[in-house]
Amino acid sequence: MISFQALLLMLTIQTQSPNLIHRYEATWESLGAYQAPDWFRDAKFGIWSHWGPQAVPMQGDWYARHMYEEGSPVYKAHLAEYGHPSEHGFVEILEKWKAEKWDPDRLMRLYKAAGAKYFVSMGVHHDNFDLWNSKFHRWNAVEHGPHKDVVGLWEKAARKYGLKFGVSEHLGASYTWWRGSKSADKTGPKTGVPYDGNDPNLQDLYHPLPAANDTDWYTKNEAWHSEWYLRVNDLVSNYQPDLLYSDGGLPFDRYGLQTVANLYNQNHEAVYLAKGKETSAYVEDRERGSAKDIVPNPWQTDTSIGDWFYNKNWAYRKADWVIKNLVDTCSKNGNLLLNIVQKPDGSLDDEVETLLVDLAEWMKVNGESIFGTRPWITFGEGPTRISSGSFKEDFPYTTRDVRFVTKGKETLYATLLGEVSDEDVTITSLRKSAKATAIIKTVHLLGVETPLTFKQDNNEVKVHIPKSSSRFVTVLKFSCTDVNNFDPPPYVAPPLKVFHFTGDTVVLDPLEARLDGSVSCETREGQSNFGYWFDERSMVVWRLDVKQPSRVKITSEWSCLDPSHLEVVFKGKTQHFELVKELTPTHDWGSFSPLEFGTLDLPTDSYEVMVRPVPGKWSPINLRGLRLVPAK
């Protein structure tokens, strides 16, 4: 194994320069001096090509993993289309990816017209297939599949059209992600026949079998940490990206810290994005996520108009959905990175082309309310409740939901999240008594030259919107005197809600929990659950008062892809109770099964109720909170 010191010598010499403003070191303290550059804060909107060989079967995200899960829908589809994975594995799929109709120049013109200010190319997904001319890995797009430097061709097109260029790496999770390729069918005519992931000649694609206790999102295998470092730094060194995104938290401690330091030292205007940890060392990313209020530090949500990889069974989002999410995100100090789903051959479906045209037309009129803006003193007003975290992006916005941003000291934009025509609208946040502005001088509907009539008093601002041709949302431009911008207050954790058990069933809702670590809340099929639970150090916590001695049954629902162990802890002032449960795979993140942890006799007390992984026996799960049911 190459030593960490040797890796540093190989990959950091080129970043040394006597003219650097600040030399970042591979420590949290040094990286904490980082501030997101203005180009990123001004850009607001980027487009992502989450594209690679897993698009070929047209079955959506994580195909390469699901095809080795006996009985799963993807496994069945693979069996019908290609054959059994012992003989026809993913290695055959990647060779079928030819990208024969891919035209990066044409696509980049469309993306720029649609408003994108930065473009991100997938560098490598969990499937361990590099999309560039990799020095350290033979399984790459130049040697196999399309025989093209995908990252390099995207980068050339992005630079040509003046977009900032980024790359995404999903490689960190690859080592444990591929575990299923080492198994075999447990039933049927191929019982016990090993899948092709056991082929000794393919171990550099599928990886060696991880240790039995190596089940986290990021492996404990030190040799893999070194390989990750070599390949990701090779990607960064070759293409000098303005942005690097990791699909997870910052990987592998010192290796990850050194990678970020290398990126920043190479380009002081670079942006690194990762999930989970709130820190000033990089920009927080929330997958398919949102925020309920203004986030003090710049952040990003990454989302897609459909599945992450091409899926013939999914419908596409429309332009109005994209625009409303973009407006909401900008009002809260965030950016939106949008995956434009490509077909296996690299072209776009007609519906996707239509969406890009719709975005382009909207941006021509309304783009000034997006680009170069900053949050106002409040993000907005209206009846729709927004939840923070990942996998929360579908909200029933109305014309009463208003989002604010500012540009300088004299301009404020108020966007109504719906189409308004020939009616009066009322905005209470802009009343005279608010500290936001001294005087509103004029109001315009973007795209209309004639000023609108309005009245501002101590209770509200009322604006008459004429019959208009605005599409999707309604954007008002207020010319003001002395607009005050957002000044982030010091963060104070909100107090936990106290649940009371008085003899009736109590539901401990995920949205009311304290989240410690990488775990997030998401919504599936109208129900909240914990998800994106990457590492065994994360936990969730509620507060519970038990008013009288009670016998309580603890239940929930869960989904997971691999076996896992969870612990429920009731920590009272005088006593401590624990229950441990082994979870078997449900084989699909959206397929929830009933779960009964057990029964406890709880004395009268105030408790912290914790759910946490069992170290060494845990893999990622989704969990729908807890139910406390009276038991006899």
Buried (B, 14 or more C-beta within 10 A) or exposed (E): EEEBEEBBEBBBEEBEEEEEEEEBBBEEEBBEEBEBBEBBBBBBBBBBBBBBBBBBBBBBBBBBBBBBBBEBBBBEBBBEEBEBBBEBBBBBBBEEBBBEEBBBEEBBBBBBBBBBBBBBBBBBBBBBBBBBBBEBBEBBBBEBBBEBBBBBBBBBBBBEBEBBBBBBBBBBBBBBBBBBBBBBBEEEEBEEBBBBBBBEEBEEBBBBBBEEEBBBBBBBBEEBBBBBBBBBBBBBBBBEBBBBBBBBBBBBEEBBBBBBBBBBBBBEEBBBBBBBEEBBBBBBBBBBBBBEBBBBBBBBBBBBBBBBBBBEEBEBBBBBBBBBBBBBBBBBBBBBBBBBBBBBBBBBBEBBEBBBBBBBBBBEBBBBBBBBBBBBBBBBBBEEEBBBBBBBBEBEBEBBBBBBBBBEEBBBBBBBBBBBEEEEBBBEBBBBEBEBBEEBEEBBBBBBEEEBEBEBEEEBBBBEBEEBEBBBBBBBBBBBEEBBBBEEEEEEEEEBBEBEBEEEEBEBBBBBBBBEBBBBBBBBEEEBBBBBBBBBBBBBBBBBEBEEEBEBBBBBBBBBBBEBBBBBBBBBEEEEBEBEBEBEBBBBBEEBEEBEBBBBEBBEBEBBBBBBBBEBBBBBBBBBBBBBBBEE
